[in-house]
Amino acid sequence: MSLDFLLTSLIVIVSPGTGVLFTLAAGLSRGRRASIVAAFGCTLGIVPHIAAAVLGLAAVLHTSAVAFQTLKVLGVAYLIYMAWMTLKEHGTLKVETDTRARSSRDVIASAILVNILNPKLSIFFLAFLPQFVSASETHPLPRMLELSGVFMALTFIVFVGYGLFAAAVRAHVISRPQVMAWMRRAFAGAFVLLGVKLALAER
């Protein structure tokens, strides 16, 4: 496993995005268990993009304006929905006294949607993975799957770290209503900015 691949992967994963925001929100609102479940869901959300890159479906998104725009509009709409739900007291950042109040299945489904509705991820993997597969590689597919597995493992580890940090400061945050109100606005604004960024993205 090349050091370049590991460093590049870590830089990409650590950079704040929708998955990081969702995991942080889960940790702040529902605690450690929810943050780990959210990290797992976000990691699962990478699978379709990796599959698209490996199977060449990402090339379709890259060449087809209609396919790319359709997925992009869905992604933007979901991010705006996430922003709205975050602002609501009963939404994404709703503080749960019972940290098991929301089922793991619901958290995972939301986390997968957060990542899956981003066409740029598929195109990223289409451009990213082949760089670390030698042209002389006899069996490139197993190698790409191996690299993808490492990327997913790193994603899960980093996201769990983010989530556990959020869960650790949860008590200090939720005991201050004004801080929670500002955090709701900040998270909602971040989701909107990510939606705008996706809306402006080109193939």
Secondary structure, DSSP 8 states (H G I E B T S, - for coil): --HHHHHHHHHHHHS--HHHHHHHHHHHHH-HHHHHHHHHHHHHTTHHHHHHHHHTHHHHHHH-HHHHHHHHHHHHHHHHHHHHHHHSTTSTT---SSTTSS-HHHHHHHHHHHHHT-HHHHHHHHHHGGGGS-TT-S-HHHHHHHHHHHHHHHHHHHHHHHHHHHHHTHHHHHT-HHHHHHHHHHHHHHHHHHHHHHHT---
